[in-house]
Amino acid sequence: MTGSGNGKTTVLLVDDEELIRAGLRAIIEAEPDLTVVGEAGDGAEVLPLVRKLRPDVVLMDVRMPAVDGIQASRHIVETVDAPPKILVVTTFENDDYVYDALRAGANGFLLKRTRPEDIVRAIRMVVSGESLLFPAAIRALAAMHGGDSGRGLAHAGLTEREAEVLRLMATGMSNVEISAELFVSVQTVKTHVGNVLAKLGARDRTQAVIVAYETGFVTPG
C-alpha cells in the first residue's frame, strides 16, 4: 500500500457534493481494512492531494464544475509516479464521460446507486488488479464507441496464449478463473497478463481490454 493507513487500503474521495462524500466515507470507514485519508470537492484539488497523501485508491466523481474526473484522472496518470487506482463515480453507466475517463487512465467505475457492499468490493478488486470491474458495462460502452475490425492487434506481437488470455480478460474473468479455464497455474496467468499489458502499453486490465475492443480484436457481445 502507498498511503499512510497503517496497513489499510487508503482512499481519497473526490466529489462536488458533500453529502455524497459523507456517505462514501461512512461506508468505507465501516470496513476494518479501508480508510479515508482525504476529500476534495473538485478535480482541481486532486493532484496536490494525491502527491501529499499517496492514497491507494481515488474515488472520483466524473462530472465536476471546474476540473472534471476525466481531466483529473489524466493529470494523475501522466504526472504521478506509481499513481493510485482510480474509480470514477457516475450516475449513468452509459455516460460518454465514463468511457473517456477509462481511456484517460481510470481503472474502473462505480454507479452512485451501487450498494454499499459492492462499493467496498469494487475498491478491493481494483487494488488487487486481478479482475475487471463491470465487464458487461465496459462491453456496452465499447459497442457505443465502435471498433476498427480491420486493424486488430497484429502489431502488438501477442503470442497465441497471450491473445487467448486477453480474450478471457475481456469477459471479466479473474486470474484464478483464467487459470482454471486454461489448465495452467495462477502464476502462469499472471505472467501472461503482465506480458499482454507490456505489449499493449496498458497500465492495467481495463486499459488492455479497451484497446482490444477499440481495435476490433475483441467484439462487444
C-alpha positions in Angstrom: 0.0 0.0 0.0 1.2 3.5 -0.8 -0.9 5.6 1.7 -0.3 6.0 5.4 -3.2 3.9 6.5 -1.4 1.6 9.0 -1.7 -1.3 6.7 -5.2 -0.4 5.5 -6.1 0.5 1.9 -6.2 4.3 1.8 -8.9 6.2 -0.2 -9.2 9.8 -1.4 -12.8 10.9 -2.0 -13.4 13.5 -4.8 -17.0 14.8 -5.4 -18.5 18.2 -5.5 -21.4 17.1 -3.3 -20.6 17.0 0.3 -23.5 14.6 1.0 -22.1 12.0 -1.4 -18.6 12.3 0.2 -20.1 11.8 3.6 -22.0 8.7 2.5 -18.9 7.2 0.9 -16.8 8.0 3.9 -19.3 6.2 6.2 -19.3 3.1 4.0 -15.5 2.9 3.7 -14.7 3.7 7.3 -17.0 0.9 8.5 -14.6 -1.6 6.9 -11.5 -2.7 9.0 -9.2 -2.8 6.0 -10.2 0.5 4.4 -9.7 4.1 5.5 -10.4 7.6 4.0 -7.3 9.8 4.1 -8.7 12.9 2.4 -11.5 14.6 0.5 -11.7 17.1 -2.4 -14.7 19.0 -3.8 -13.3 19.4 -7.3 -10.9 17.8 -9.7 -8.7 20.9 -9.5 -7.8 19.9 -5.9 -6.9 16.3 -6.6 -3.3 16.3 -7.9 -1.8 18.1 -4.9 -3.7 15.8 -2.5 -2.6 12.7 -4.3 1.0 13.8 -4.1 0.7 14.7 -0.5 -1.4 11.8 0.8 -0.4 9.0 -1.6 -3.7 7.2 -1.5 -4.1 3.7 -2.8 -7.4 4.5 -4.5 -9.2 7.7 -5.7 -13.0 7.6 -5.9 -13.5 10.3 -8.5 -16.8 12.0 -9.5 -16.8 12.1 -13.2 -18.7 15.4 -13.5 -17.5 18.4 -11.6 -17.8 22.1 -12.2 -14.1 23.3 -12.7 -12.0 20.2 -13.5 -13.9 17.1 -14.2 -12.9 13.5 -13.4 -11.6 12.9 -16.9 -9.1 15.7 -16.8 -8.2 14.9 -13.2 -7.6 11.2 -14.0 -5.4 12.1 -16.9 -3.3 14.5 -14.8 -2.8 11.8 -12.1 -1.8 9.1 -14.6 0.5 11.4 -16.6 2.3 13.1 -13.8 2.4 10.9 -10.7 4.9 8.1 -10.2 3.2 4.9 -9.2 -0.3 6.6 -9.5 -3.2 5.4 -7.3 -6.0 3.3 -8.7 -8.8 5.5 -9.9 -12.5 4.6 -9.7 -14.8 7.2 -11.4 -18.2 7.6 -9.8 -21.1 8.3 -12.1 -24.9 8.4 -12.3 -25.3 6.7 -15.7 -23.1 3.7 -16.8 -23.6 4.6 -20.5 -22.2 8.1 -20.0 -19.6 9.1 -22.6 -17.7 10.7 -19.7 -17.2 7.3 -18.2 -15.6 5.9 -21.4 -13.5 9.0 -21.7 -12.3 8.6 -18.1 -11.4 5.0 -18.7 -9.5 5.9 -21.8 -7.7 8.7 -19.8 -6.5 6.1 -17.3 -9.2 5.3 -14.8 -9.2 1.7 -13.7 -12.9 1.3 -13.4 -16.2 3.0 -12.5 -19.0 2.9 -9.9 -22.6 3.9 -10.2 -23.8 6.3 -7.5 -26.7 3.9 -6.8 -24.3 1.0 -6.2 -25.0 -0.9 -2.9 -22.5 -0.3 -0.1 -21.2 -3.8 -0.1 -20.5 -3.6 -3.8 -18.6 -0.3 -3.4 -16.3 -1.9 -0.8 -15.9 -4.9 -3.1 -15.0 -2.7 -6.0 -12.3 -0.9 -4.0 -10.7 -4.2 -3.0 -11.0 -5.5 -6.6 -9.3 -2.5 -8.2 -6.5 -2.7 -5.6 -5.8 -6.4 -6.4 -6.0 -5.7 -10.1 -6.8 -9.3 -10.9 -10.2 -9.0 -12.5 -12.2 -6.4 -14.5 -14.9 -4.3 -12.9 -18.3 -4.5 -14.6 -17.2 -6.2 -17.8 -20.7 -6.1 -19.3 -20.9 -2.4 -18.9 -17.5 -1.9 -20.5 -18.6 -4.1 -23.4 -21.7 -1.9 -23.8 -19.6 1.3 -23.8 -17.1 -0.2 -26.3 -20.0 -1.1 -28.6 -21.3 2.5 -28.4 -17.9 3.8 -29.5 -17.3 1.3 -32.2 -14.1 -0.6 -33.1 -11.8 -0.9 -36.1 -12.2 -4.5 -37.0 -9.6 -4.1 -39.8 -6.8 -3.1 -37.5 -6.6 -5.9 -34.9 -3.6 -6.3 -32.7 -1.1 -7.8 -35.1 1.3 -5.0 -34.4 1.4 -6.0 -30.7 3.1 -9.3 -31.3 0.9 -11.3 -28.8 1.6 -15.0 -28.7 -1.4 -17.3 -29.2 -1.7 -17.9 -25.5 -1.4 -14.2 -24.6 -4.2 -13.5 -27.1 -6.3 -16.2 -25.5 -5.7 -14.7 -22.1 -6.7 -11.2 -23.4 -9.9 -12.5 -24.7 -10.7 -14.1 -21.4 -9.7 -10.9 -19.5 -12.3 -9.1 -21.7 -15.0 -11.4 -20.5 -14.3 -10.3 -16.9 -12.5 -13.4 -15.8 -10.1 -13.2 -12.8 -6.6 -14.7 -12.9 -7.9 -17.7 -10.9 -10.8 -18.2 -13.3 -8.5 -18.0 -16.3 -6.1 -20.5 -14.8 -9.0 -22.9 -14.4 -10.2 -22.3 -17.9 -6.7 -22.9 -19.5 -5.5 -25.6 -17.0 -2.4 -23.6 -16.1 -1.2 -22.1 -12.8 -2.3 -18.7 -11.5 1.3 -17.6 -11.6 1.5 -18.5 -15.3 -1.6 -16.5 -15.9 -0.1 -13.5 -14.1 2.9 -13.8 -16.3 0.8 -13.8 -19.4 -1.3 -10.8 -18.2 1.9 -8.9 -17.5 3.2 -9.6 -21.0 -0.1 -8.5 -22.5 -0.1 -5.2 -20.6 3.6 -4.6 -21.6 3.0 -5.3 -25.3 -0.1 -3.2 -25.4 1.4 -0.3 -23.4 -1.5 -0.6 -21.0 -1.2 0.2 -17.3 -3.9 -2.3 -16.2 -6.5 -4.8 -17.4 -9.1 -2.1 -18.1 -6.8 -0.3 -20.5 -5.8 -3.5 -22.2 -9.5 -4.6 -22.7 -10.4 -1.1 -24.1 -7.6 -1.5 -26.6 -8.8 -4.9 -27.5 -12.3 -3.6 -28.2 -11.2 -0.5 -30.0 -9.0 -2.4 -32.4 -11.7 -5.0 -33.1 -9.5 -7.8 -31.6 -12.5 -8.5 -29.3 -16.0 -7.6 -30.4 -18.7 -6.5 -27.9 -21.2 -9.3 -27.4 
